[in-house]
């Protein structure tokens, strides 16, 4: 049985009907038409559905929508204007850090969270932050290079301190 809930998504309140077992991924994609978070493994393994919940990367496929009513939920669509995201997207494109692009939204959300808490990560920190995001196309060298490039770009702009 569905019941109405109010979610705070990308800076706006959204009232949706959700069942007690509906995941946040289902609500975001199917009811709110926010499709950047991808439905990959549906088991929390691949990271394609990674979103930000109260500033922390989370797997939307493992989060129940009803449990997120009081949380600040941000999808890739809602993070576009942040300096970190602009730097990451530019670096990903310049580095060729994606091929099919399926994993890219989750990678970007995870990388942004890393750069917010650690503006100058070393390769080990980047690998650790992205360890829950799988890419079946590129390998990870270009992705790690892109995150490092974005970090340096942000430091050059004085955004990261």
Secondary structure, 3 states (H helix, E strand, C coil): CEEEEEEEECCEEEEEEEECCCEHHHHHHHHCCCCCCCCCCCCCCCCCCEEEECCEEEECCCCEHHHHCCCEEECHHHHCCCHHHHHHHHHHHHHCCCCCCCCHHHHHHHHHHHHHHCCCCCHHHHHHHCCCCCCCCCCCHHHHHHHHHHHHHHHHHCCCC
